[in-house]
Amino acid sequence: MASRLPSLRGIETFLCVAEVLNFRLASERLNVTVSAISHRIQALEQDLGFLLFDRGHRLLQLTDEGSALLERLRPGMRILREATMLTRDRAMRPVLRVAAPPLFNGWLLALMGGFTSLYPEVRLELLSSGRRRSASVDVSVVAFTPATQRDGAIFLAPIRISPICSPAFLAEHSVNVPADLLRIPLIDTIPNLKGWSAWFDAAGIEEEVPAPAITLDNQALVYPAVMEGHGVAIGMRSLVSAYAARGLMIEPFSIECQLGPPLGILVNEGGNVRLARAFAAWLAGRFEMTDENVSTASEKNETS
């Protein structure tokens, strides 16, 4: 029992009374009755085994033991106060909620350090478009269509696509001309976004696109499947560049085409507008930096 800590409420009351040396003022600060203050001090004194205050004078005074306890408690209370304030500040950090397609969120995670280093006080929530959409979303990555433009969306980037695979996969398969892709494992999505059909048309291939070897109903799984060497998929060049820079993906050919409407970014004027606009500007800058950084197999062969 000797190691049992005294009541923290009693310690708090003692520190308050010791500061003002008046039970009434302490009761007002702690929002309790004078009787409660007196009871807490008496309980603490009984727990400690000595008197904390000299009640024999007109003015309340600390005893020698009370003064010694006060000096010993101050460093610990300072640490407790700082820890509490730090935790409270972190809990009150502003939140930025971003809604984007799952495939886009996977790319964003790889680059998120750039934004968080600029805004370390911000807590970020990445939400998948179509799954969680509400007024609480601060900024959304959307298709840049007349409808979203009427809502205030601004242009972000075109969707330029091309085939992508892992360097190891490309080394294991003979891919010399675009038609060779018709005879190796392809990766596609459910629903089918018609990316392969659009690209083969752009490459001048009139044969029917074969059934994919792997179909995924979650776009966020496409790039991991590519990096694991399961086949060739269609990738958005702006997003692939971050992986290509680390040697995780490569384009067999530099042929590209555009697919669907471009991407736009929409700021919710009823949300955290300042942070949302800062994020939108940062994101636009990232697209400008990564738009032309995808290495192709033909380019590598030219430089080797």
N, C-alpha and C positions, 0 to 999 in steps of 0.2 A: 504493500500500500504506500510505502514511502516514495515510490517513483511516480505515483499518480499526480497528474498535473492539476493545479487549482482551476477553478471555473474561469473560462475565458471571459465570460460576462462580468465576473467579479474583477478580473484584471482590467478590462475595459473601463469599468466604473472607477476603479482605483486611479487609473491614469487620468481620467477626466476630473475627478475630485482633486487630485494632486496638482493639476494645472490651475484650477480656479480657486482652490481652498475654500469652497463654499458648497454645501449640500444642495441648496436651492438652485444655484446657477447650474450645477451639474445635472440636476433633475430636469431643468429646461433644455439643456443640450442633448440629453439622452431621451427626452420625451417620456419620462417616467415620474412617479411621485417621489417626494422627498423621503417618505417612509421606505420606498423600494431602494433608494440609494443607501439609506442607513442600514437596511437589512443586508444588502449585498456586501457592504464593507465589513459588517460584523461577521458574516459568513466567511469572507476571505480571511479575516484576522484569525478566526477559529481554525481555519484550514491550515494557515501558516504557523500558528502558534505564537504570534506576537502582535502588538498593536501597531497600526499603521499611522494613526493620527492622534495627536494630543488634543483632547477635547476640553481641557481644563482652562484654556484661555478664551477670551472673547472671539479671537480669530482662530480659525482652524489651522493647525500646523502639523507638518509631518514629524513623526518621531525619527530618531536616528536610524532605526531599522527600516522605516518607511522610505526615508531618503535613499538609503543604500539600495533597497529594492527598486526604486524608481530609476536609479542610474543603471542598474543591471538590465532593466526591462527595455530601456530606450533603444538600444541597437536592434534588439529582436523585433520590437514594434515597427521600427523603421523598415526593416526587411519585409515584414508582413504587409505593411502598407504599400511598399513598392511592388511586391508580388501581386497584391490585389489589384492595384491600379493597372499594372501591365496586362494582367488577364482581362480586366474589364475593357481596356483599350483595344485588345485584339478581338474581343467579342463584338466590339462596336465598329470594327473596320468596315468601310463601305463595301457592298457586294455589287459586282457587275455580272449580270446574267446574260449570257450569249446563247442564242439558239442558231443552230446550223445543221446542215445535213451530216449524218454520221461519218461519211468519208472525209468530209471537210474537218470535222472535229479531230480525227486521228492525225491529220497533218498539222492542225493547230497546236496539238499537244507537243509536237516535236519542236515548235518554235516559240512556245509560250514564255520561255525564260526571258526573251527579249522584252516582252510587255511587262512582266512582273518585276524586272529589274528597274524599269522606269517608274512603276507604280507599286512599290513593295507593300504599301498599306492596303491595297485592294484585295479582297477575296473574290475569286473568279468561280462562277458556276457555268459549266458547259452543258447545254441542253440539246437534245436531238430534235430537230424540226419534225413536226408531225406527231411526235409523241407527247411532248409537253409544250404547249403553246398557251400563253396567258398574258394578261396585261402586265405581269411582273417582269417579263423579259425586257431588258434594256436595249438590246441591239440584236438584229436578226440578219443572217445571210440568206438571201432569197433569190429566186429567179427574177431577173431584171425585165419585167414585162410591163405593158401599159398599165395594168391593174396595180402593180406594186409601185410604179412611178407615181401614180395618182396618190398613193399613200405616203409618198415622200422618199422612196428608195432612190439611191444614187448608184451610178455605175461602179462596179468593182473590178471585174475582169471577164474576158471572154472565156468560154469553155472550149479550149483547143485540146483535142485528144490525139493519142497515138498509142501503139502497142507498147507494153512494158513487160519485162521479165527480170529475173535475177541474173547476174553475170554467170553464175554456175550453171543455170539452166541453159543459157545461150551457148555455153561451151560444150554442153552435152548433146545439143541438137543442131542439125545442119539447117541453117536459116540464111539463105543467100539472096533470095528474091521474095517479095511480099507473098506470092502464091504459096511459098513453103509453109506459111502459117496455117494454111488449110489442113495440113497433115500432122500437126502437133497439138498437144493438149491446150485447149482454150479455157479461160475462166470468164464467167459472165454472171449477171445478177438476175434475181427475181424481185420485181418485174423486170423484163428485158427492156433496157433503155435504148436499144437499137444502135449502140455504139459500134459494134463490130460491123454491122451492115453499112453504116455510114463510112467507116474507115476503108473497108474493102472497095467501096464505090470510089472513094478518093484515090485509092491506089490503082484503079483501073482493073480490078478483079471482078469478073462477071459471074464466077461460079457461086453456087449457093453456099452460104455460111454453114459449116457443119455444127452439129449439136455440141455444146460445150462439154468438156470433161468434168468440170465442176461448176455448179450454180450456187450462188449464195444469196440468201434473202436479207442479208445485212451488209450494206455497202462498206461498213467499217472493217469487214473481214477480207476485202478484196486485196488490199496492199499487203497484209500479213501473208495471205496465201501466195502472192507473187514472190515475196521475199523468202518464203520457205521452199521455193522451187517447184510449185505444183503446176505451173503452166504460164501462159501468156495472157495478160488481161489488157483491157483498155484503161488508160490513165489520163487524167487531166494534167497537162504538162506543167502548169504552174504549181500543182501540188506535188508532182513526182520529183521536182527538182531538189527538194529538201532531202529526199531519200537517195537520189542519184549522187548528190554531193558527198555522201558517206559511202558510196560504192555498194549500196543495197539494191539498186535497180538500174536498168539500162534500157534504152530503146533499140530494138533491132534495126529500125529504119527511122529516118527523119521525116517521113511523110506524115502530115497532120491534116486534120479537118476540124471544122467547128461543129459542135453538137448542141442543138437547142438554144434557148436564150442565154445571154451571158449572166454572170452572177451580179447581184446588187447587194447593197447593205442598207438596212432600214433601222433608223434610230427611233425608239419609242419616246416621243416628246413628253410623255407622262411619267417616264422613268428617271434614271440617273443620267440626265442628258449630258452633263459635263464629261463624265467618264465614258459614256457611250460614244461621244464624238471623238474623244481621244483614242479610243480603241479603233474606231473606224479609220481614223487617219493613220494609225500605226499599221493596221491591216492592209490598207491600200499601199503603203510603203513596202510592206513585205512582198506583195505581188509584183511590184515594180522591180524589186531586187532579184526575185527568183524566176521571173518569167522566161528567161532565155538560158537557164543554167543546166538543162538536161543534156547529158552526154549520150550520143548515139553510137551504135556499134560501128557504123561506117566512119564516123569521126575518129574513133579510137584507132581503127585500122589505118587511117590516113596519117596519124601522128606516130604510129608504132614502127 
